[in-house]
């Protein structure tokens, strides 16, 4: 399938030479506990180590074993996850913890094939757990590995297409050290994270540069290759900060969309960035809360933005004060304002809550 221009023994030798001088110390390296390795790997997906490590430490304190995590309430788990983003990771953690307890008697599967059966575990994570915890001879392929292999071996096949993924996976299995798979996998991931970085590379200081196709051909920034250009849509959320008698109304996102199971203020989604009119708010209150009495409202002109992978959310916040009790049903609930910190909100709501110029009650 692939002709290796660089001998794998030379590749490993140069990789280990760099790793011996530059390796990072990760919390899971002190042990081979698959639960801790799994938790760390999931948290670090789409997350910088400096940001993710405190979350990992808090999770270990709150849920020291997979059994503790399985028995945890999803709302508490999401609250602990708050700020990391990509909340499906937290939901999948809880689901997979229950799978392990119910289907595997609380013991982690020891092979990458079995690990793949767990919710939220893909090829990379299954390979990482299997090699780091159980010494399975399997190579990992994450974003850092794609970048290293594409540059060193000059692979121009797009990494976001099926054929490209097969080629990189095949090469990863050819290169992995059969005697020390965990050592090799951590070395190549650290190399990609610290040395073979996306931009502002310092190739001349790299132990691999004499053997690197991209460097010798002055094409470092041309690798890795992607075929698809990400298009992002913009969504406009008009949030209603509804209060009554020193309480506020929130709702839980139960449908399959962004931020599933997180809490938020009720909102009216619009196609354009237009200010809401009182008539539209009145109609919403009647249709969703059965409220037909008078109300006071105020547009504070507080607009916040949250950038997601495939979309941008622009939120405009309106204070709405009800003069009598509404009729509440799922997914809406009324809470004391002092309890608001107990709920997990998306970042855009947290930004609003953390704005010191805002008071929920006038």
C-alpha positions in Angstrom: 0.0 0.0 0.0 2.8 2.4 0.9 6.5 2.7 0.0 8.5 4.0 3.0 11.1 6.4 1.8 12.3 6.7 5.4 13.3 3.5 7.1 11.1 2.8 10.2 14.2 2.1 12.4 15.7 5.4 11.4 12.4 7.2 12.0 12.0 5.7 15.5 15.7 6.4 16.4 15.3 10.1 15.5 11.9 10.3 17.2 13.3 8.7 20.5 16.3 11.0 20.4 14.0 14.0 20.4 11.6 12.5 23.0 14.4 11.7 25.5 15.2 15.4 25.7 11.7 16.9 25.4 9.0 14.5 26.7 6.1 15.8 28.7 5.0 14.4 32.0 1.3 13.4 31.9 -0.8 12.5 35.0 -1.6 9.0 33.7 2.1 8.1 33.1 2.5 7.3 36.8 0.2 4.3 36.4 -1.5 2.1 33.8 -5.1 2.6 35.1 -7.3 2.5 31.9 -10.0 4.5 33.6 -7.6 7.5 34.3 -6.1 7.2 30.8 -9.5 7.1 29.2 -10.7 10.1 31.3 -7.6 12.1 30.4 -7.7 11.3 26.7 -11.4 12.3 26.4 -10.9 15.6 28.3 -7.9 16.5 26.2 -9.7 16.1 22.9 -10.2 19.6 21.5 -8.6 20.9 24.6 -5.2 22.4 25.5 -3.3 20.5 28.2 -3.0 23.6 30.4 -6.8 24.0 30.2 -7.7 20.4 30.5 -5.5 19.2 33.4 -7.4 21.0 36.1 -10.6 19.4 34.8 -9.0 16.0 34.8 -7.9 16.5 38.5 -11.4 17.7 39.5 -13.0 14.7 37.8 -10.6 12.2 39.5 -11.5 13.8 42.9 -15.2 13.7 42.2 -15.3 10.3 40.5 -12.2 8.3 41.5 -13.4 5.1 39.7 -15.5 4.2 36.7 -18.2 3.0 39.2 -18.3 6.4 40.8 -18.7 8.0 37.4 -21.5 5.6 36.3 -23.4 6.4 39.5 -23.0 10.1 39.1 -25.9 12.3 37.9 -25.5 13.6 34.4 -26.4 17.2 35.5 -23.6 17.1 38.0 -21.2 15.7 35.4 -22.1 18.4 32.9 -21.6 21.1 35.6 -18.2 19.8 36.4 -17.5 19.8 32.6 -18.7 23.4 32.2 -16.3 25.5 30.2 -14.6 22.7 28.3 -17.1 22.7 25.4 -18.0 19.8 23.2 -20.5 18.6 25.9 -21.2 15.3 24.0 -17.9 14.1 25.4 -19.2 14.4 28.9 -22.5 12.7 28.0 -20.6 9.9 26.3 -18.3 9.5 29.3 -21.3 8.9 31.5 -22.9 6.5 29.1 -19.7 4.5 28.5 -19.1 4.3 32.3 -22.5 2.6 32.6 -21.6 0.3 29.7 -18.4 -0.8 31.5 -20.3 -1.4 34.8 -23.2 -3.3 33.2 -21.5 -5.2 30.3 -18.0 -5.7 31.6 -18.6 -6.0 35.3 -16.8 -2.7 36.0 -13.6 -3.8 34.3 -12.2 -2.0 31.2 -12.0 -4.0 28.0 -8.3 -4.8 27.4 -8.3 -4.7 23.6 -8.8 -1.9 21.1 -11.5 -3.8 19.3 -13.5 -4.2 22.5 -12.9 -0.6 23.6 -14.3 0.6 20.2 -17.7 -0.8 21.4 -17.9 1.9 24.1 -19.8 5.1 23.5 -17.7 8.0 22.4 -14.5 5.9 21.9 -13.1 6.0 18.4 -10.0 4.5 16.8 -7.6 7.0 18.3 -8.9 6.7 21.9 -9.2 2.9 21.8 -5.6 2.6 20.5 -4.3 5.0 23.1 -6.0 3.1 26.0 -5.0 -0.3 24.6 -1.3 0.6 24.1 -0.8 2.8 27.2 -2.7 0.5 29.7 -2.4 -3.0 28.1 0.7 -2.7 25.9 -1.2 -3.6 22.8 0.9 -3.2 19.6 -1.2 -0.6 17.9 -0.3 2.8 16.6 -2.4 5.9 17.4 -3.4 8.4 14.8 -4.6 11.9 16.1 -4.1 15.3 14.6 -0.5 15.5 15.7 0.3 12.2 14.2 -1.4 13.1 10.9 0.8 16.2 10.7 4.1 14.4 11.5 3.5 11.5 9.1 2.3 13.6 6.3 5.3 15.9 6.5 8.0 13.4 7.1 6.8 10.9 4.4 5.3 13.5 2.0 1.8 12.0 2.0 -0.5 14.3 0.0 -3.6 12.2 0.4 -6.3 14.3 2.2 -6.6 13.3 5.9 -10.4 14.0 5.8 -11.1 11.3 3.2 -11.5 7.6 3.6 -8.6 6.6 1.5 -6.3 9.0 3.2 -7.3 7.8 6.7 -6.6 4.2 5.6 -3.1 5.2 4.3 -2.2 7.0 7.6 -3.6 4.2 9.7 -1.6 1.6 7.8 1.6 3.7 8.2 1.0 4.1 11.9 0.8 0.3 12.3 4.0 -0.2 10.3 5.9 2.3 12.4 4.7 1.4 15.9 7.4 -0.1 18.1 6.4 -3.7 18.8 8.5 -3.8 22.0 7.4 -0.4 23.4 4.1 0.7 21.8 3.1 3.0 24.6 6.5 4.7 24.5 6.4 5.1 20.7 2.8 6.5 20.7 3.5 9.1 23.4 6.7 10.1 21.6 5.1 10.8 18.3 2.2 12.6 19.8 4.5 14.8 21.9 6.7 15.4 18.9 3.7 16.7 16.9 2.4 18.8 19.8 5.7 20.4 20.6 8.1 20.2 17.6 6.2 19.5 14.4 3.6 22.2 15.2 1.0 23.6 12.7 2.7 27.0 12.3 5.9 28.8 13.1 7.9 25.6 12.9 11.6 25.5 13.9 12.6 22.7 11.5 16.3 23.4 11.6 16.3 22.4 15.3 14.4 19.2 14.5 16.2 15.8 14.8 14.0 14.7 11.8 14.6 17.5 9.3 17.2 15.7 7.2 14.7 12.9 6.6 11.6 15.0 6.3 10.0 15.2 2.8 8.2 18.5 3.6 11.3 20.2 4.9 13.7 19.1 2.1 11.1 20.2 -0.4 10.3 23.5 1.3 6.6 22.5 1.7 6.1 22.3 5.4 3.0 24.4 5.4 1.5 22.3 2.6 1.0 19.3 4.9 -1.3 17.8 6.0 -3.7 18.1 3.1 -7.5 18.6 3.7 -10.0 18.4 0.9 -13.0 20.0 2.7 -13.3 23.6 3.7 -15.4 24.1 6.8 -18.4 26.3 6.3 -20.0 27.8 9.4 -23.6 29.1 9.7 -24.7 31.9 12.0 -27.6 31.5 14.4 -29.3 34.3 16.3 -30.7 33.6 19.8 -32.8 36.2 21.5 -32.7 35.1 25.1 -35.5 36.0 27.5 -34.2 36.5 31.1 -37.6 36.0 32.7 -38.0 36.9 36.4 -40.9 36.8 38.8 -40.7 37.3 42.6 -36.9 37.1 42.8 -36.9 33.9 40.8 -35.9 33.2 37.2 -37.0 30.8 34.5 -34.6 28.5 32.8 -34.9 25.5 30.5 -33.0 22.4 29.7 -32.0 21.6 26.1 -33.5 18.1 25.7 -33.6 17.9 21.9 -30.7 16.8 19.7 -28.9 20.0 18.9 -26.0 21.9 20.3 -25.6 21.9 24.1 -27.8 18.9 24.7 -28.9 18.6 28.4 -27.3 22.0 29.3 -29.5 24.7 30.8 -30.2 28.1 29.4 -32.6 31.0 29.4 -35.7 30.5 27.1 -35.0 32.0 23.7 -36.5 32.9 20.4 -34.3 32.0 17.4 -34.3 34.4 14.5 -32.9 34.3 11.0 -31.3 37.7 11.2 -29.8 39.9 13.9 -33.0 41.9 14.6 -34.1 43.3 17.9 -37.2 41.7 19.3 -40.5 43.6 19.5 -42.8 43.5 22.5 -45.5 41.8 20.4 -43.2 38.9 19.6 -42.2 38.4 23.2 -45.9 38.5 24.2 -46.8 35.9 21.6 -43.9 33.6 22.9 -45.0 33.9 26.5 -48.6 33.0 25.6 -47.6 30.0 23.4 -44.9 28.6 25.7 -45.8 29.6 29.3 -49.6 30.2 28.9 -48.9 33.7 30.2 -51.4 36.4 29.1 -51.0 39.1 31.8 -49.0 42.3 31.7 -45.2 42.2 31.7 -42.3 44.6 31.7 -39.3 44.1 29.4 -36.0 45.7 28.7 -33.4 45.2 26.0 -30.0 45.8 27.7 -28.2 45.8 24.4 -26.0 43.1 25.7 -24.8 40.9 22.8 -22.5 38.0 23.2 -21.0 35.6 20.7 -19.9 32.0 21.0 -17.9 30.3 18.2 -18.6 26.5 17.8 -17.0 24.2 15.3 -19.7 24.4 12.6 -21.6 27.5 13.7 -21.5 30.8 15.4 -24.1 31.7 18.0 -24.9 35.4 18.5 -27.1 36.0 21.6 -29.0 39.1 22.5 -30.4 39.3 26.0 -33.8 40.8 27.1 -35.0 41.2 30.6 -38.7 40.2 31.0 -40.5 40.7 34.3 -43.7 38.9 34.8 -46.4 40.3 37.1 -48.2 37.0 37.8 -47.2 33.3 37.9 -46.9 31.5 34.5 -47.8 27.9 33.8 -44.5 26.0 33.6 -43.9 22.5 32.2 -40.9 20.6 30.8 -38.4 21.8 29.8 -39.0 25.0 31.7 -38.4 25.4 35.5 -38.4 28.3 37.9 -35.4 28.6 40.3 -34.1 31.0 42.9 -31.4 33.2 41.5 -29.0 32.1 44.3 -29.2 28.5 42.8 -28.1 29.5 39.3 -24.5 28.5 39.9 -25.7 24.9 40.4 -26.6 24.5 36.8 -24.4 23.9 33.8 -24.8 26.6 31.1 -23.2 27.1 27.7 -20.4 29.6 27.6 -22.5 32.3 26.0 -24.8 32.3 29.1 -21.9 32.3 31.5 -20.5 35.3 29.7 -23.8 37.1 30.3 -23.9 36.0 34.0 -20.3 37.0 34.6 -20.8 40.5 33.2 -20.5 42.7 36.3 -22.6 45.4 34.7 -25.7 43.2 34.6 -28.1 42.6 37.5 -30.8 39.9 37.0 -33.1 42.1 39.0 -33.4 45.8 38.8 
